[in-house]
Amino acid sequence: MDTSMLRRSHSVEEEAELQKDSDSDDGILSKIISSTEKVRDLKLKDLPLVHQTKKKSENGSSSNSTDDDSWMIGGLLGSRNTVLRFRCSALSDPPMDPPANELHMTYKTIQAETKLLSAVLHSHGMREVHPNIPDFNLLWTGVHPKPHLLKAMTPYQRVNHFPRSYELTRKDRLYKNIEKMQHAKGAKHFDFIPQTFVMPMDFRELCSSHYRHRGPWIVKPVASSRGRGIYIVNSPDQVPLEETLVVAKYIDNPLLVDGHKCDLRLYVAVTSYDPLLVYMYEEGLVRFATVKYDTSGKHLWNPCMHLCNYSINKYHSDYIKSEDPEAEDVGHKWTLSALLRHLRAQGTDTSLLMQRIEEVVVKAILASAPPIISACRMFVPHPRNCFELYGFDILIDSALKPWLLEVNLSPSLGCDSPLDVRVKSAMLVDLLTLVGLPTVDPMLRRANESRRPQSQLDILKKLSCRRVQSADALTGSSSSIGRKAPPIVTSSRLIASSLSLTPEENRIIKSVRAEFDRRGGFVRIFPSAESWKRYGYLLDPVTGITCTSAVPGGQSIAPPMVVPHNYNLLIHQQLFPELQSSCKSLESSQPPDRLTRYERALLQGHKASLDERQLDKSETDELDTAEERKEATDLKNEVIQSMEDGNRLSQYQARRTFAQYLICILRRISGQNKADPIVEDHGELILRFLQKASSNLRTPYFVQIPSRKLAGKDRLAVVAKQLNDFIYLYNRETDLYSEGGDKPNQVPSKLYQRFLTSANEQDLEDVLSVQTRLYKCAHLYLGRSGTNPSTSRPFGLLRSLPYTPGSRDRTDCECYSSQHRKTLPRLSKSGSAIPVPARTSTATAVPSTATGPSKRQGPKMSRAL
C-alpha cells in the first residue's frame, strides 16, 4: 500500500515538473478557444478564471495553519479515493491554502443561480472556468446536460443532473409515471397525488370528473417554476386549451397553522439510480400563505391565500420576513423542525407524519426511475458522474396525509433572508461532501489520460463495465425472491454467496458505505432497514429496478447480451445482515431513530449575509452613505454628459437600465422600500404597462388581469408577481444582446457599469429620459419583435433609432415611420409579419402617475411611481 502511494506521489511530482517546463515556453492566450480539441492542450494557468483564490502567504511559502484532515476525507492529498470535505465555517473564515487550491480544482456553471454555490466553492479554493473548458471537477447547470457532455466525462468529474430527470420534474411526466404505477400495482399504493389531467388531451375526462365531483381545480404549466402561471378555476370552461397544462384537483382541507395554509419544501438528493440511493435533508423550509385561509371557498381568486409559493407571497405588504437567523418559527417562513415541534406540542405523531412523507418521496422516485436508468446506461460513462438535488413540494391536509404537489429540477438556492442563508448553506455543503468530489488536478489527469496507449484505454473501459455473473447465480437470486417479493430474503444460498462478491459488487458496497459515513445532515431513506419490506413488491425480482408491469419480471430494461444484477437486493443484504438472520418483523418495531432527526434544531449553517456590502457596513455609515450618493450623482452626470456629447446607450445597456428601473418599481409596490409609501392605484398603471409591453417579448407572456373582487394589498401583490415574471423574461432576452467590448459612439462600458451599480430609481429614470429625448424613440429598451439580434448595426434587431439625427437611416426608426404609414410590421407567434395599428407616441408604453397635464418636452419618460 505504501509503495503504490509512493509511486502515485512520484508520478504527480513528475507531471508537475513536465507541466512547469512546458509552461515556460507557452505564451498567454489572448482569447478562449472554444474547440474541445484545442482546449485540452491549454495549461491551467492560462485559462480565464472568473474567481481568483488565495495562492500563498505573504512570505511566499505555503501556510501550515490549514489542517488537511479537516478538508479531506478518505486518504492523502491527490489519492484516488480522497474527496473534499466542505464546511460552512469556510464562508466566514476561509482556509489559507485549501487542498482544492493546491490541486487547481475548478468548477463551471451553466444557466444556474450560483451566488451561494460560488461562495461555497470559492471559499474552499475552487475556481470557476469558462463553460467551454472541458477540464473541470464540478459542473453545475440549471438545465439538462447534453448527451455529448455526459459521454465526455471522466471518472473524477461530477454533474448535478441525471439524464432524463424531467421524468420526475415535469408535472405531466410525473403524473403519467405515477398513473402507470397505479395501474400496475394498485391505486391505493400511489394515492399521494391529487387527481390530475393533462390538457388538452384529457379535457373530456376533466369535464366528466368535474360533473361528478365538482369543486375547484388548480391549473399549472407543465414546466414552470416559482409559481409562474398558476391559478385556480371553478369550471373546466375556464381552462385554456391552446397550450399543454396540468389541471389537478384542488385540496381544500389543508393543514392550518394559526389560520394560514402552508406547504413544505424538502431537499432530496439522489446519488445513484442503480443501485438506488436516496437521501432527504433533515431540515427543510415551511412556506406560509400571507392571507389567512377561508374554508368557505369564496376567495379562490386570491392567490396569496391559496398559494404558498414564496415568489408570490413575498410581494404582499403584509409578508413578514424574519431578520434573525436563529428564529426558526417567526414570520411567513419556518424551518421544518420548528413546524414538527409545533405539531408535537399539539399532540401530533410527527414520526408517523415524516414516515409517510418519506414513503411519498421514495415512491415518486421509484415510479420515474426506469427511463432515467436507461438513459444513464446509454449516456453516462462512469457510475458516479451524476447526482441530483430535487426540491419536493409537499402539502399536508387536515388529516395529516401528505400530498405531492410537484418536484423541482433545480430548487432555488436564492438567499433572500438570513434563514434562507442558514438552511441552504448547511444543506449545500453537506450535499457537496455527500457527493464526494475527488481531489484530482483536472489538468494533470487529462494529460495522463491523453498519453495512455489506446489499448490501455480499451482495457480500462472494459474493467469499468459491470461484470456478468453466471446463470447459476442469477437463477439462485430469482428463485430465492419468489414471485411475490417477500419483504425479507432468508435464502441461505444468497447469504453464503455474499462471502464471494465480484470486484464490481465489492466496489459498490464500499462506495455506498463510504457515502453513508459522510452524509452529514442528510438522512438516507433508501435503502433503509425497512425499505425492502415497504418497497420490495415494487421492484423487479431480476433487475431490482421498478417493475411497471403487473407480472413480476415481465419487463426488463437491461441491454441485450448483459445479464442484469439486482443491486438493490445485494445492498440491502450487505448493509442489514441482522434482518436476514433473525427474520425480524417490522410491524411491531418502534419508529426508526432517523425519524427523530427531523425535529432537531439546525446547529450549523452560515448566519451572516452573503452580500459583501452588507457585511462591511457598520453602525456609523451615514457619512459613507452620503458620499456614495454623491458619487452616484456624479456618475449619472458623467453618463448624461457623454450622451449629450454624441454617445448613446447600446441596446444592451438601455435594456439593462430599464430592467433595473422596473426592479426599483417592484421594490416600491411590494413594500421593500420602507421609506416609500405604498399607493394601491399604482397597480392599475403597471397592469396597463404590462399589457402593452408583453406584446414586445419574444417569449409568449400573457398578462392575467386579477379578479375585480381582489382589491387593496392583495391585488397589488398579484400585480407585483406579474411584473416580476415580466422582468425575468425581459432579462433573458436582454442577455441575447450582450457585447464583447466598447464600440464607437457608445457610452463607455466601465463608466456605465459603475453607474448601474450605484444608481437609484431617479438616476435610472433621468438617463432613460435623456436617451428618449435625444433620439425620440423608446423602442431601444421597450422592445419590438423583429429579426435576430446578431446584426451589423449597433442597436441589434429593433432598428428603432437613426445612427445620426437627420441621416437617411432615420427612416429605420418605427416612431418616424409611424408618421408616414398607417401600420407597422410586427411578427406574429408563427413568425409571419402581420400589420398592427400605428402608435403616435412611444412614451405611453411606460406607466405614468401624472395627475395633471403633462409638460410636453419631447417624449420624456415619466416616473412610474
KAMO-V726491 format. One record per backbone hydrogen bond with DSSP energy under -1.0 kcal/mol. NH is the residue of the N-H (numbers start at 1). CO is the residue of the C=O. E is the energy in kcal/mol with one decimal. If there is no record, write none. Layout:
nh;co;e
NH;CO;E
NH;CO;E
This chain:
nh;co;e
5;1;-2.0
6;2;-2.4
7;3;-2.4
8;4;-2.3
9;5;-2.1
10;6;-2.3
11;7;-2.5
12;8;-2.1
13;9;-2.1
14;10;-2.7
15;11;-2.2
16;12;-2.0
17;13;-2.4
18;14;-2.5
19;15;-2.2
20;16;-2.3
21;17;-2.4
22;18;-2.2
23;19;-2.3
24;20;-1.2
39;35;-2.2
40;36;-1.6
41;38;-1.1
42;39;-1.8
46;43;-1.5
47;44;-1.2
50;128;-1.9
57;61;-1.8
60;57;-1.9
70;67;-1.4
71;68;-1.4
73;83;-2.5
79;76;-2.0
83;73;-2.6
84;437;-1.8
85;71;-2.4
91;88;-1.7
93;89;-2.5
102;98;-1.6
103;99;-1.9
105;100;-2.6
107;127;-2.3
108;138;-2.1
110;140;-1.8
118;114;-3.1
119;115;-1.8
120;116;-2.3
121;117;-2.7
122;118;-2.7
123;119;-1.8
125;122;-1.5
126;121;-2.3
127;105;-1.8
129;107;-2.2
133;130;-2.0
137;106;-2.3
138;106;-1.1
139;158;-2.5
140;108;-2.5
142;110;-2.6
150;146;-1.7
151;147;-2.5
152;148;-1.0
153;150;-1.5
157;154;-1.5
158;137;-1.7
159;385;-2.3
160;139;-1.4
165;162;-1.1
167;164;-1.6
168;165;-2.1
169;165;-1.4
170;166;-2.2
171;222;-2.0
174;170;-2.8
175;171;-1.9
176;172;-2.1
177;173;-2.4
178;174;-2.1
179;175;-2.8
180;176;-2.0
181;177;-1.6
182;178;-2.1
183;179;-1.9
184;180;-1.7
185;181;-3.0
186;182;-1.5
189;186;-1.2
190;187;-1.1
197;247;-2.4
199;245;-3.0
202;198;-2.8
203;200;-1.3
206;202;-2.3
207;203;-2.3
208;204;-2.1
209;205;-2.5
210;206;-2.5
211;207;-2.1
213;209;-2.5
214;210;-2.3
217;233;-2.8
218;248;-2.9
219;231;-3.2
220;246;-2.5
228;225;-1.5
230;227;-1.1
231;219;-1.6
233;217;-3.0
238;235;-1.8
239;236;-1.7
245;199;-1.1
246;220;-3.1
247;197;-3.1
248;218;-2.5
249;195;-2.5
250;216;-1.8
255;396;-3.0
257;260;-2.4
260;257;-1.5
263;287;-1.7
264;394;-3.1
265;285;-3.0
266;392;-2.8
268;390;-2.3
269;279;-2.8
270;388;-2.3
271;277;-1.4
277;272;-2.4
278;526;-3.0
279;269;-3.0
280;523;-2.8
281;267;-3.0
282;521;-2.3
285;265;-2.1
286;334;-2.9
287;263;-2.3
288;332;-2.2
289;261;-2.5
291;304;-2.2
293;259;-2.7
297;294;-1.1
302;299;-1.6
305;302;-1.6
306;302;-1.3
307;303;-2.5
312;309;-1.1
313;309;-2.3
314;310;-2.1
315;312;-1.0
316;313;-1.7
319;316;-1.8
327;324;-1.2
332;320;-2.2
334;286;-2.3
335;328;-1.8
336;284;-1.9
339;335;-1.7
340;336;-2.4
341;337;-2.3
342;338;-1.9
343;339;-2.6
344;340;-2.5
345;341;-1.8
347;344;-1.8
348;343;-2.3
350;348;-1.5
353;349;-1.6
354;350;-2.6
355;351;-1.9
356;352;-2.0
357;353;-2.0
358;354;-2.5
359;355;-1.7
360;356;-1.9
361;357;-2.2
362;358;-2.5
363;359;-2.4
364;360;-2.1
365;361;-1.9
366;362;-2.7
367;363;-2.2
368;364;-1.0
373;369;-2.6
374;370;-2.1
375;371;-1.9
376;372;-2.2
377;373;-2.3
378;374;-1.1
379;375;-2.6
380;376;-1.9
385;382;-1.3
387;159;-1.6
388;270;-1.8
390;268;-3.4
391;408;-1.8
392;266;-2.5
393;406;-2.5
394;264;-2.0
395;403;-2.6
397;401;-1.9
398;253;-2.8
400;397;-2.1
403;395;-2.9
404;192;-2.9
405;393;-2.6
408;391;-2.7
421;417;-1.9
422;418;-2.2
423;419;-2.4
424;420;-2.6
425;421;-1.9
426;422;-1.6
427;423;-2.2
428;424;-2.5
429;425;-2.1
430;426;-1.7
431;427;-2.1
432;428;-2.4
433;429;-1.8
434;430;-2.5
435;431;-2.7
436;432;-1.6
439;82;-2.3
440;438;-1.9
445;441;-2.4
446;442;-1.7
447;443;-2.1
448;444;-2.4
449;445;-2.2
450;446;-2.1
451;447;-1.3
457;453;-1.8
458;454;-2.2
459;455;-2.1
460;456;-2.7
461;457;-2.3
462;458;-2.1
463;459;-2.5
464;460;-1.8
474;470;-1.6
475;471;-2.6
476;472;-2.4
477;473;-2.1
478;474;-2.4
479;475;-2.4
480;476;-1.8
481;477;-1.4
482;478;-1.9
486;481;-1.0
495;491;-1.9
496;492;-2.4
497;493;-1.8
499;496;-1.4
500;497;-1.3
506;502;-2.5
507;503;-2.3
508;504;-2.0
509;505;-2.5
510;506;-2.5
511;507;-2.4
512;508;-2.5
513;509;-2.2
514;510;-2.3
515;511;-2.3
516;512;-2.0
517;513;-1.8
519;516;-1.3
522;519;-2.0
523;280;-2.7
525;278;-1.8
526;278;-1.5
531;528;-1.0
534;530;-2.0
535;531;-2.9
536;532;-1.6
538;535;-1.6
539;536;-1.2
540;545;-3.4
544;540;-2.2
547;538;-3.0
554;551;-2.1
562;559;-1.2
567;565;-1.3
570;566;-2.0
571;567;-2.6
572;568;-1.9
573;569;-2.3
574;570;-2.0
575;571;-2.7
576;572;-1.8
581;577;-1.6
582;578;-2.1
595;592;-1.3
596;593;-1.3
597;594;-1.4
599;596;-1.1
600;597;-1.1
615;611;-2.0
616;612;-1.8
625;621;-2.4
626;622;-2.1
627;623;-2.3
628;624;-2.6
629;625;-2.3
630;626;-2.1
631;627;-2.4
632;628;-2.5
633;629;-2.1
634;630;-2.1
635;631;-2.3
636;632;-2.1
637;633;-2.3
638;634;-2.1
639;635;-2.3
640;636;-2.6
641;637;-2.6
642;638;-2.3
643;639;-2.0
644;640;-2.4
645;641;-1.7
646;643;-1.4
647;642;-2.1
654;650;-2.9
655;651;-2.2
656;652;-2.1
657;653;-2.2
658;654;-2.3
659;655;-2.4
660;656;-2.2
661;657;-1.9
662;658;-2.2
663;659;-1.9
664;660;-1.7
665;661;-1.7
666;662;-2.5
667;663;-2.4
668;664;-1.7
669;665;-2.4
670;666;-1.6
671;668;-1.1
672;667;-2.0
673;667;-1.1
676;673;-1.1
682;679;-1.5
683;680;-1.5
685;681;-1.0
686;682;-2.2
687;683;-2.1
688;684;-2.1
689;685;-1.9
690;686;-2.8
691;687;-2.2
692;688;-1.4
693;689;-3.2
694;690;-2.3
696;693;-1.6
697;694;-1.2
710;707;-1.4
716;712;-2.0
717;713;-1.9
718;714;-1.5
719;715;-2.1
720;716;-2.4
721;717;-2.1
722;718;-1.9
723;719;-2.3
724;720;-2.3
725;721;-2.0
726;722;-2.2
727;723;-2.4
728;724;-2.1
729;725;-2.1
730;726;-2.9
731;727;-2.7
732;728;-1.6
733;729;-1.9
734;730;-1.9
735;731;-1.6
736;733;-1.2
737;734;-2.0
738;735;-1.2
747;648;-1.8
752;748;-2.5
753;749;-2.6
754;750;-2.1
755;751;-2.1
756;752;-2.7
757;753;-1.8
758;754;-1.2
759;755;-1.3
764;760;-2.3
765;761;-2.2
766;762;-2.4
767;763;-2.0
768;764;-2.3
769;765;-2.3
770;766;-2.0
771;767;-2.3
772;768;-2.3
773;769;-2.6
774;770;-2.6
775;771;-1.7
776;772;-1.3
781;778;-1.1
782;778;-2.2
783;779;-1.8
791;789;-1.6
796;793;-1.6
807;804;-2.2
810;807;-1.5
811;808;-1.2
812;809;-2.1
813;810;-1.7
817;813;-2.5
818;814;-2.1
819;816;-1.2
820;817;-1.7
821;817;-1.4
824;836;-1.3
826;834;-1.7
828;832;-2.7
831;828;-1.2
834;826;-2.9
836;824;-1.1
838;822;-1.5
845;842;-1.4
846;843;-1.4
849;863;-1.0
857;855;-1.6
860;858;-2.6
